[in-house]
Structures are given as C-alpha cells and as structure tokens.
Amino acid sequence: MSIGEWTLLALKEHFEALRKDDKSAVDTALASSIKAIEAALAAAERATRAAFEAAERRLEDAKHSSERAEDQATATRKYTEEKNNEFRGQLADQASTFMPRAEADSRTASMQRQIDDQRTVVQKGLDEVRRLVWIGVGLAIASSVAIPLLLRGH
C-alpha cells in the first residue's frame, strides 16, 4: 500500500530513523545530565568536606580556647581564694589585738567614775575659791570703811 509517494515500509523506516534520532538525542541529553549531576555532586561533596573540615578546625580552636579560659578561671579562683584567706588571717590577727567589749565597757565606766570624782573635787575647789573671794571682798570693803574711820579718830 502506498500513501502518496510514501510506502508503508518507507514510513516505517522514516519513523524508526526519527525514533532512533530522538533516542540518541535523549541518550545524549541523559548522559550530559548525568555528567552534570555527577559534577554537581562531586562539587557539593568537596564543598561539604571543606565546610566540615573548617567546622572541625573551628571546633578545635573553640575547645582549645575554652580549655585556656577554664585554666585561667581556675588560676584566678585559686589566687582569689589565697588572697581571701590571707585577708581573713589578717582580720583574725587584728581582731586578736582588740580589747574585748566587756573590758572596754568596764574601763570606760571606770574612767567616767574618775572623771566624775575629779569634777566633784574641782567643783568643791571652785566653791571654796568663791567663798574665799567673797570673804576677801568683804574684808576689802570692811577695811576700806574701817581704816578711814580709824585714821580719823586718831
């Protein structure tokens, strides 16, 4: 059978050739896509490996820094404890030289009694001096009146 100039055999061969060309183009595109995917996977794997190695280096650096910071904190804590203990010792030494409160109160009360006794003695002395001053004033007045009277009567 024939359709125009085409025979069934010619059409079959033509379609098979087109199919073969399509299959070849698909195979070529598929192979190209596979190569691109493999290249992308290889690049992603390299990038992932590089990122992982960089992360491991940063983790090691952070771990080392953390250990150094911990060592410094420990040394600082020990130094602070030593200074605190030294200060406590100084306070204890100083406190041992302080007078006990009961003794200080007793001494203060004793000194206050002595001050009060001295005040009483001084007050009595002042009273005696005032009394003598008034006696002297009285004698001066009496003599200032009596002497002229006595001198007139002579």
N, CA, C and O atoms as a DFTB+ gen file, in Angstrom:
616 C
 N C O
     1  1       0.822      -1.144       0.000
     2  2       0.000       0.000       0.000
     3  2       0.890       1.239       0.000
     4  3       2.021       1.199       0.485
     5  1       0.383       2.323      -0.538
     6  2       1.215       3.497      -0.723
     7  2       0.359       4.709      -0.463
     8  3      -0.799       4.761      -0.875
     9  1       0.932       5.700       0.229
    10  2       0.235       6.943       0.524
    11  2       1.071       8.008      -0.162
    12  3       2.175       8.335       0.274
    13  1       0.545       8.520      -1.198
    14  2       1.316       9.479      -1.969
    15  2       2.573       8.779      -2.424
    16  3       2.503       7.693      -2.999
    17  1       3.669       9.350      -2.191
    18  2       4.927       8.742      -2.576
    19  2       5.466       7.864      -1.468
    20  3       6.476       7.190      -1.670
    21  1       4.846       7.845      -0.328
    22  2       5.342       7.079       0.820
    23  2       4.748       5.679       0.784
    24  3       3.562       5.481       0.516
    25  1       5.603       4.734       1.058
    26  2       5.117       3.365       1.215
    27  2       5.138       3.098       2.703
    28  3       5.747       3.827       3.486
    29  1       4.469       2.055       3.058
    30  2       4.452       1.713       4.484
    31  2       5.866       1.393       4.962
    32  3       6.246       1.769       6.071
    33  1       6.594       0.746       4.187
    34  2       7.959       0.394       4.566
    35  2       8.802       1.652       4.705
    36  3       9.615       1.765       5.623
    37  1       8.605       2.613       3.778
    38  2       9.359       3.853       3.829
    39  2       8.962       4.660       5.066
    40  3       9.813       5.252       5.730
    41  1       7.652       4.677       5.370
    42  2       7.200       5.385       6.577
    43  2       7.754       4.732       7.826
    44  3       8.192       5.399       8.764
    45  1       7.722       3.407       7.813
    46  2       8.246       2.674       8.969
    47  2       9.709       3.015       9.150
    48  3      10.130       3.319      10.266
    49  1      10.482       2.976       8.107
    50  2      11.907       3.270       8.185
    51  2      12.116       4.733       8.612
    52  3      13.006       5.039       9.406
    53  1      11.289       5.615       8.077
    54  2      11.399       7.029       8.422
    55  2      11.114       7.251       9.912
    56  3      11.865       7.942      10.600
    57  1      10.014       6.651      10.402
    58  2       9.679       6.798      11.835
    59  2      10.716       6.132      12.721
    60  3      11.029       6.645      13.795
    61  1      11.254       5.000      12.290
    62  2      12.303       4.331      13.074
    63  2      13.552       5.200      13.119
    64  3      14.226       5.257      14.148
    65  1      13.870       5.877      12.016
    66  2      15.025       6.762      11.983
    67  2      14.790       7.963      12.916
    68  3      15.686       8.383      13.648
    69  1      13.549       8.509      12.870
    70  2      13.219       9.611      13.774
    71  2      13.292       9.149      15.233
    72  3      13.824       9.842      16.102
    73  1      12.739       7.953      15.469
    74  2      12.780       7.403      16.821
    75  2      14.214       7.181      17.268
    76  3      14.560       7.457      18.416
    77  1      15.052       6.683      16.361
    78  2      16.454       6.436      16.680
    79  2      17.157       7.766      16.969
    80  3      17.951       7.858      17.905
    81  1      16.864       8.803      16.162
    82  2      17.460      10.119      16.390
    83  2      16.999      10.693      17.738
    84  3      17.796      11.250      18.492
    85  1      15.662      10.541      18.032
    86  2      15.135      11.016      19.315
    87  2      15.795      10.275      20.469
    88  3      16.177      10.870      21.476
    89  1      15.921       8.936      20.294
    90  2      16.540       8.119      21.351
    91  2      17.978       8.551      21.543
    92  3      18.452       8.652      22.674
    93  1      18.678       8.806      20.451
    94  2      20.069       9.248      20.525
    95  2      20.160      10.610      21.208
    96  3      21.043      10.841      22.033
    97  1      19.237      11.509      20.858
    98  2      19.233      12.837      21.474
    99  2      18.916      12.725      22.962
   100  3      19.540      13.386      23.792
   101  1      17.922      11.866      23.293
   102  2      17.578      11.651      24.702
   103  2      18.747      11.027      25.432
   104  3      19.066      11.442      26.547
   105  1      19.401      10.032      24.831
   106  2      20.551       9.382      25.471
   107  2      21.686      10.387      25.683
   108  3      22.338      10.393      26.727
   109  1      21.913      11.243      24.668
   110  2      22.951      12.257      24.782
   111  2      22.594      13.256      25.886
   112  3      23.445      13.612      26.701
   113  1      21.336      13.707      25.912
   114  2      20.890      14.647      26.942
   115  2      20.966      14.001      28.315
   116  3      21.369      14.630      29.293
   117  1      20.568      12.726      28.371
   118  2      20.612      11.997      29.641
   119  2      22.051      11.849      30.117
   120  3      22.353      12.069      31.290
   121  1      22.943      11.472      29.190
   122  2      24.352      11.324      29.556
   123  2      24.920      12.663      30.012
   124  3      25.679      12.726      30.979
   125  1      24.549      13.735      29.309
   126  2      25.006      15.068      29.681
   127  2      24.462      15.457      31.054
   128  3      25.187      16.011      31.882
   129  1      23.192      15.168      31.289
   130  2      22.579      15.465      32.595
   131  2      23.244      14.661      33.696
   132  3      23.496      15.175      34.786
   133  1      23.532      13.382      33.406
   134  2      24.190      12.534      34.416
   135  2      25.567      13.107      34.752
   136  3      25.948      13.180      35.920
   137  1      26.322      13.519      33.700
   138  2      27.645      14.105      33.939
   139  2      27.516      15.384      34.766
   140  3      28.298      15.612      35.689
   141  1      26.520      16.225      34.430
   142  2      26.318      17.474      35.176
   143  2      25.944      17.187      36.620
   144  3      26.430      17.839      37.544
   145  1      25.067      16.194      36.802
   146  2      24.667      15.832      38.170
   147  2      25.855      15.284      38.937
   148  3      26.064      15.636      40.097
   149  1      26.658      14.399      38.278
   150  2      27.841      13.847      38.943
   151  2      28.825      14.956      39.288
   152  3      29.414      14.947      40.370
   153  1      29.010      15.911      38.382
   154  2      29.918      17.032      38.656
   155  2      29.384      17.874      39.817
   156  3      30.144      18.281      40.695
   157  1      28.061      18.137      39.816
   158  2      27.461      18.917      40.898
   159  2      27.588      18.180      42.230
   160  3      27.882      18.788      43.259
   161  1      27.360      16.850      42.199
   162  2      27.511      16.054      43.428
   163  2      28.949      16.079      43.919
   164  3      29.197      16.200      45.119
   165  1      29.900      15.963      42.991
   166  2      31.313      15.995      43.372
   167  2      31.655      17.360      43.969
   168  3      32.353      17.440      44.980
   169  1      31.162      18.439      43.339
   170  2      31.417      19.783      43.868
   171  2      30.763      19.953      45.235
   172  3      31.365      20.520      46.147
   173  1      29.536      19.463      45.379
   174  2      28.850      19.558      46.665
   175  2      29.589      18.749      47.716
   176  3      29.699      19.168      48.869
   177  1      30.099      17.583      47.315
   178  2      30.848      16.749      48.263
   179  2      32.129      17.453      48.685
   180  3      32.478      17.441      49.865
   181  1      32.839      18.070      47.734
   182  2      34.060      18.810      48.071
   183  2      33.733      19.987      48.989
   184  3      34.429      20.229      49.975
   185  1      32.668      20.715      48.654
   186  2      32.273      21.865      49.475
   187  2      31.872      21.412      50.873
   188  3      32.232      22.044      51.866
   189  1      31.120      20.309      50.945
   190  2      30.698      19.771      52.250
   191  2      31.908      19.340      53.067
   192  3      31.996      19.619      54.263
   193  1      32.854      18.646      52.395
   194  2      34.064      18.191      53.085
   195  2      34.861      19.400      53.588
   196  3      35.339      19.400      54.722
   197  1      35.004      20.437      52.739
   198  2      35.748      21.636      53.135
   199  2      35.050      22.335      54.298
   200  3      35.702      22.779      55.243
   201  1      33.707      22.431      54.224
   202  2      32.955      23.065      55.315
   203  2      33.087      22.249      56.593
   204  3      33.230      22.810      57.680
   205  1      33.040      20.919      56.465
   206  2      33.157      20.056      57.634
   207  2      34.544      20.195      58.262
   208  3      34.672      20.274      59.483
   209  1      35.587      20.224      57.417
   210  2      36.952      20.375      57.932
   211  2      37.124      21.742      58.603
   212  3      37.766      21.851      59.648
   213  1      36.540      22.792      57.987
   214  2      36.617      24.126      58.598
   215  2      35.878      24.138      59.936
   216  3      36.345      24.734      60.907
   217  1      34.719      23.474      59.977
   218  2      33.951      23.405      61.226
   219  2      34.741      22.647      62.288
   220  3      34.743      23.032      63.458
   221  1      35.419      21.561      61.878
   222  2      36.239      20.806      62.844
   223  2      37.378      21.671      63.378
   224  3      37.692      21.628      64.567
   225  1      38.007      22.471      62.476
   226  2      39.092      23.356      62.928
   227  2      38.554      24.399      63.902
   228  3      39.170      24.668      64.933
   229  1      37.392      24.992      63.569
   230  2      36.801      25.985      64.474
   231  2      36.425      25.346      65.804
   232  3      36.587      25.956      66.861
   233  1      35.924      24.118      65.748
   234  2      35.559      23.404      66.979
   235  2      36.800      23.142      67.820
   236  3      36.769      23.308      69.039
   237  1      37.891      22.735      67.179
   238  2      39.140      22.513      67.914
   239  2      39.652      23.819      68.516
   240  3      40.097      23.858      69.663
   241  1      39.582      24.891      67.718
   242  2      40.005      26.204      68.236
   243  2      39.140      26.611      69.430
   244  3      39.653      27.083      70.444
   245  1      37.831      26.425      69.301
   246  2      36.922      26.782      70.393
   247  2      37.200      25.925      71.626
   248  3      37.172      26.417      72.754
   249  1      37.466      24.642      71.399
   250  2      37.773      23.735      72.520
   251  2      39.058      24.178      73.208
   252  3      39.136      24.210      74.436
   253  1      40.072      24.522      72.401
   254  2      41.340      24.986      72.972
   255  2      41.147      26.290      73.745
   256  3      41.679      26.453      74.843
   257  1      40.387      27.213      73.165
   258  2      40.108      28.492      73.848
   259  2      39.342      28.264      75.135
   260  3      39.615      28.903      76.151
   261  1      38.390      27.359      75.092
   262  2      37.603      27.041      76.286
   263  2      38.491      26.462      77.379
   264  3      38.351      26.812      78.551
   265  1      39.408      25.572      76.991
   266  2      40.325      24.986      77.980
   267  2      41.228      26.060      78.581
   268  3      41.474      26.070      79.787
   269  1      41.725      26.976      77.720
   270  2      42.571      28.059      78.233
   271  2      41.782      28.952      79.179
   272  3      42.276      29.341      80.237
   273  1      40.551      29.274      78.789
   274  2      39.711      30.123      79.646
   275  2      39.433      29.424      80.977
   276  3      39.442      30.054      82.034
   277  1      39.187      28.122      80.911
   278  2      38.928      27.363      82.143
   279  2      40.172      27.355      83.032
   280  3      40.070      27.513      84.249
   281  1      41.351      27.170      82.421
   282  2      42.600      27.198      83.191
   283  2      42.816      28.568      83.830
   284  3      43.214      28.665      84.990
   285  1      42.548      29.629      83.059
   286  2      42.704      30.974      83.608
   287  2      41.707      31.223      84.733
   288  3      42.051      31.823      85.751
   289  1      40.474      30.764      84.549
   290  2      39.459      30.955      85.589
   291  2      39.856      30.197      86.855
   292  3      39.673      30.695      87.966
   293  1      40.398      28.997      86.683
   294  2      40.837      28.211      87.839
   295  2      41.983      28.919      88.558
   296  3      41.996      29.013      89.785
   297  1      42.940      29.414      87.778
   298  2      44.072      30.121      88.391
   299  2      43.588      31.385      89.106
   300  3      44.046      31.690      90.207
   301  1      42.679      32.108      88.491
   302  2      42.140      33.320      89.106
   303  2      41.383      32.985      90.388
   304  3      41.509      33.682      91.395
   305  1      40.596      31.913      90.340
   306  2      39.836      31.494      91.525
   307  2      40.796      31.124      92.653
   308  3      40.583      31.516      93.800
   309  1      41.861      30.365      92.331
   310  2      42.836      29.978      93.360
   311  2      43.517      31.212      93.945
   312  3      43.700      31.312      95.158
   313  1      43.894      32.157      93.068
   314  2      44.538      33.385      93.535
   315  2      43.597      34.158      94.450
   316  3      44.002      34.642      95.507
   317  1      42.336      34.271      94.035
   318  2      41.342      34.978      94.844
   319  2      41.152      34.292      96.191
   320  3      41.067      34.960      97.221
   321  1      41.085      32.965      96.189
   322  2      40.932      32.228      97.449
   323  2      42.134      32.459      98.356
   324  3      41.981      32.635      99.565
   325  1      43.349      32.458      97.763
   326  2      44.551      32.702      98.565
   327  2      44.507      34.097      99.190
   328  3      44.799      34.267     100.374
   329  1      44.139      35.095      98.377
   330  2      44.076      36.465      98.897
   331  2      42.982      36.604      99.952
   332  3      43.166      37.296     100.952
   333  1      41.837      35.942      99.729
   334  2      40.763      35.988     100.729
   335  2      41.219      35.344     102.033
   336  3      40.958      35.869     103.115
   337  1      41.903      34.204     101.927
   338  2      42.389      33.538     103.134
   339  2      43.438      34.404     103.841
   340  3      43.463      34.484     105.069
   341  1      44.297      35.047     103.057
   342  2      45.294      35.944     103.633
   343  2      44.607      37.105     104.355
   344  3      44.992      37.471     105.465
   345  1      43.593      37.676     103.717
   346  2      42.848      38.788     104.323
   347  2      42.142      38.329     105.590
   348  3      42.150      39.031     106.601
   349  1      41.529      37.147     105.535
   350  2      40.869      36.616     106.742
   351  2      41.872      36.434     107.877
   352  3      41.573      36.719     109.036
   353  1      43.075      35.952     107.526
   354  2      44.118      35.793     108.536
   355  2      44.504      37.125     109.152
   356  3      44.685      37.232     110.365
   357  1      44.629      38.147     108.302
   358  2      44.956      39.482     108.809
   359  2      43.848      39.999     109.728
   360  3      44.116      40.594     110.772
   361  1      42.602      39.760     109.320
   362  2      41.482      40.189     110.178
   363  2      41.507      39.451     111.513
   364  3      41.268      40.048     112.563
   365  1      41.795      38.156     111.470
   366  2      41.851      37.373     112.715
   367  2      42.979      37.887     113.607
   368  3      42.805      38.026     114.818
   369  1      44.152      38.172     112.995
   370  2      45.272      38.712     113.776
   371  2      44.898      40.053     114.392
   372  3      45.182      40.318     115.560
   373  1      44.258      40.890     113.588
   374  2      43.862      42.214     114.081
   375  2      42.815      42.077     115.183
   376  3      42.884      42.775     116.195
   377  1      41.856      41.188     114.993
   378  2      40.793      41.019     115.989
   379  2      41.360      40.511     117.314
   380  3      40.835      40.824     118.382
   381  1      42.449      39.718     117.234
   382  2      43.030      39.202     118.483
   383  2      43.683      40.324     119.295
   384  3      43.877      40.178     120.502
   385  1      44.022      41.438     118.647
   386  2      44.630      42.551     119.389
   387  2      43.582      43.502     119.955
   388  3      43.915      44.366     120.766
   389  1      42.328      43.362     119.546
   390  2      41.271      44.239     120.045
   391  2      40.916      43.866     121.479
   392  3      41.021      42.710     121.890
   393  1      40.493      44.884     122.227
   394  2      40.057      44.687     123.602
   395  2      38.634      44.114     123.575
   396  3      37.795      44.565     122.795
   397  1      38.371      43.128     124.422
   398  2      37.001      42.593     124.471
   399  2      36.027      43.682     124.910
   400  3      36.399      44.582     125.663
   401  1      34.829      43.607     124.461
   402  2      33.813      44.632     124.718
   403  2      33.569      44.808     126.220
   404  3      33.466      45.934     126.708
   405  1      33.480      43.707     126.939
   406  2      33.212      43.806     128.380
   407  2      34.337      44.580     129.079
   408  3      34.082      45.411     129.951
   409  1      35.580      44.297     128.685
   410  2      36.705      45.000     129.294
   411  2      36.689      46.484     128.913
   412  3      36.953      47.349     129.748
   413  1      36.377      46.770     127.643
   414  2      36.307      48.170     127.199
   415  2      35.207      48.905     127.951
   416  3      35.407      50.038     128.389
   417  1      34.045      48.270     128.106
   418  2      32.947      48.899     128.844
   419  2      33.346      49.144     130.296
   420  3      33.046      50.195     130.863
   421  1      34.023      48.168     130.891
   422  2      34.461      48.298     132.283
   423  2      35.455      49.460     132.429
   424  3      35.346      50.268     133.351
   425  1      36.420      49.532     131.510
   426  2      37.398      50.619     131.573
   427  2      36.739      51.978     131.352
   428  3      37.060      52.955     132.029
   429  1      35.813      52.025     130.396
   430  2      35.118      53.288     130.126
   431  2      34.337      53.734     131.353
   432  3      34.356      54.912     131.709
   433  1      33.649      52.797     132.000
   434  2      32.881      53.129     133.202
   435  2      33.817      53.597     134.320
   436  3      33.501      54.541     135.045
   437  1      34.974      52.932     134.457
   438  2      35.945      53.319     135.486
   439  2      36.469      54.734     135.224
   440  3      36.586      55.539     136.148
   441  1      36.785      55.030     133.953
   442  2      37.263      56.373     133.617
   443  2      36.177      57.410     133.844
   444  3      36.463      58.520     134.294
   445  1      34.951      57.066     133.543
   446  2      33.849      58.004     133.760
   447  2      33.703      58.297     135.249
   448  3      33.454      59.442     135.628
   449  1      33.856      57.270     136.111
   450  2      33.794      57.485     137.562
   451  2      34.932      58.402     138.017
   452  3      34.740      59.293     138.845
   453  1      36.141      58.160     137.446
   454  2      37.280      59.007     137.805
   455  2      37.037      60.455     137.366
   456  3      37.339      61.394     138.103
   457  1      36.493      60.623     136.166
   458  2      36.186      61.975     135.674
   459  2      35.154      62.631     136.586
   460  3      35.292      63.798     136.953
   461  1      34.116      61.870     136.951
   462  2      33.083      62.416     137.834
   463  2      33.682      62.787     139.194
   464  3      33.347      63.833     139.750
   465  1      34.562      61.939     139.732
   466  2      35.218      62.236     141.011
   467  2      36.053      63.505     140.896
   468  3      36.014      64.356     141.784
   469  1      36.817      63.638     139.795
   470  2      37.640      64.833     139.588
   471  2      36.762      66.076     139.443
   472  3      37.093      67.145     139.958
   473  1      35.634      65.923     138.735
   474  2      34.710      67.048     138.569
   475  2      34.200      67.489     139.945
   476  3      34.095      68.684     140.221
   477  1      33.889      66.530     140.789
   478  2      33.398      66.852     142.137
   479  2      34.476      67.593     142.929
   480  3      34.194      68.582     143.605
   481  1      35.723      67.096     142.835
   482  2      36.826      67.736     143.552
   483  2      37.036      69.151     143.029
   484  3      37.197      70.090     143.809
   485  1      37.034      69.304     141.693
   486  2      37.228      70.630     141.101
   487  2      36.087      71.559     141.503
   488  3      36.316      72.728     141.815
   489  1      34.871      71.048     141.497
   490  2      33.713      71.867     141.868
   491  2      33.831      72.323     143.325
   492  3      33.552      73.480     143.639
   493  1      34.247      71.407     144.218
   494  2      34.438      71.782     145.623
   495  2      35.520      72.845     145.741
   496  3      35.389      73.792     146.516
   497  1      36.606      72.681     144.955
   498  2      37.686      73.674     144.981
   499  2      37.184      75.030     144.499
   500  3      37.505      76.061     145.091
   501  1      36.384      75.029     143.409
   502  2      35.824      76.282     142.897
   503  2      34.903      76.925     143.930
   504  3      34.924      78.139     144.131
   505  1      34.101      76.095     144.575
   506  2      33.212      76.629     145.608
   507  2      34.027      77.262     146.746
   508  3      33.674      78.318     147.272
   509  1      35.123      76.588     147.108
   510  2      35.972      77.113     148.177
   511  2      36.618      78.424     147.739
   512  3      36.696      79.372     148.520
   513  1      37.093      78.479     146.463
   514  2      37.715      79.704     145.950
   515  2      36.690      80.834     145.942
   516  3      37.020      81.956     146.325
   517  1      35.455      80.569     145.517
   518  2      34.406      81.597     145.518
   519  2      34.160      82.107     146.949
   520  3      34.042      83.305     147.205
   521  1      34.091      81.136     147.856
   522  2      33.856      81.528     149.250
   523  2      34.983      82.431     149.739
   524  3      34.733      83.440     150.399
   525  1      36.234      82.065     149.413
   526  2      37.373      82.872     149.849
   527  2      37.389      84.230     149.149
   528  3      37.748      85.242     149.751
   529  1      36.993      84.245     147.859
   530  2      36.930      85.521     147.134
   531  2      35.921      86.432     147.811
   532  3      36.193      87.616     148.011
   533  1      34.754      85.895     148.168
   534  2      33.747      86.731     148.829
   535  2      34.214      87.201     150.211
   536  3      33.920      88.317     150.640
   537  1      34.930      86.341     150.876
   538  2      35.498      86.765     152.162
   539  2      36.480      87.911     151.943
   540  3      36.487      88.902     152.673
   541  1      37.330      87.741     150.888
   542  2      38.308      88.788     150.564
   543  2      37.613      90.082     150.182
   544  3      38.036      91.166     150.583
   545  1      36.523      89.962     149.390
   546  2      35.776      91.157     149.001
   547  2      35.185      91.810     150.252
   548  3      35.236      93.028     150.419
   549  1      34.633      90.987     151.107
   550  2      34.044      91.516     152.349
   551  2      35.094      92.193     153.211
   552  3      34.845      93.269     153.756
   553  1      36.267      91.582     153.344
   554  2      37.347      92.175     154.131
   555  2      37.831      93.471     153.499
   556  3      38.133      94.442     154.192
   557  1      37.900      93.469     152.147
   558  2      38.351      94.692     151.466
   559  2      37.366      95.818     151.703
   560  3      37.761      96.959     151.940
   561  1      36.066      95.493     151.637
   562  2      35.061      96.526     151.866
   563  2      35.132      96.992     153.331
   564  3      35.093      98.186     153.630
   565  1      35.237      96.024     154.209
   566  2      35.286      96.378     155.646
   567  2      36.519      97.208     155.952
   568  3      36.460      98.171     156.717
   569  1      37.630      96.829     155.353
   570  2      38.855      97.588     155.646
   571  2      38.801      98.955     154.992
   572  3      39.322      99.931     155.532
   573  1      38.159      99.026     153.808
   574  2      38.076     100.341     153.175
   575  2      37.177     101.281     153.987
   576  3      37.340     102.499     153.903
   577  1      36.250     100.754     154.756
   578  2      35.392     101.580     155.590
   579  2      36.078     101.795     156.955
   580  3      36.078     102.912     157.472
   581  1      36.647     100.759     157.524
   582  2      37.197     100.834     158.883
   583  2      38.484     101.631     158.938
   584  3      38.670     102.385     159.893
   585  1      39.345     101.518     158.015
   586  2      40.657     102.197     158.058
   587  2      40.431     103.725     158.043
   588  3      41.028     104.414     158.871
   589  1      39.630     104.266     157.176
   590  2      39.453     105.724     157.248
   591  2      38.818     106.129     158.566
   592  3      39.149     107.189     159.096
   593  1      37.927     105.331     159.107
   594  2      37.332     105.679     160.364
   595  2      38.363     105.641     161.498
   596  3      38.365     106.501     162.379
   597  1      39.183     104.692     161.462
   598  2      40.211     104.590     162.474
   599  2      41.245     105.705     162.345
   600  3      41.752     106.209     163.347
   601  1      41.545     106.074     161.142
   602  2      42.533     107.104     160.916
   603  2      41.949     108.481     161.338
   604  3      42.713     109.349     161.759
   605  1      40.723     108.684     161.244
   606  2      40.086     109.936     161.637
   607  2      40.050     110.051     163.156
   608  3      40.243     111.130     163.718
   609  1      39.816     108.998     163.763
   610  2      39.705     109.066     165.197
   611  2      41.048     109.198     165.872
   612  3      41.039     109.425     167.081
   613  1      42.026     109.101     165.339
   614  2      43.349     109.280     165.926
   615  2      43.735     110.634     166.002
   616  3      44.830     110.938     166.476
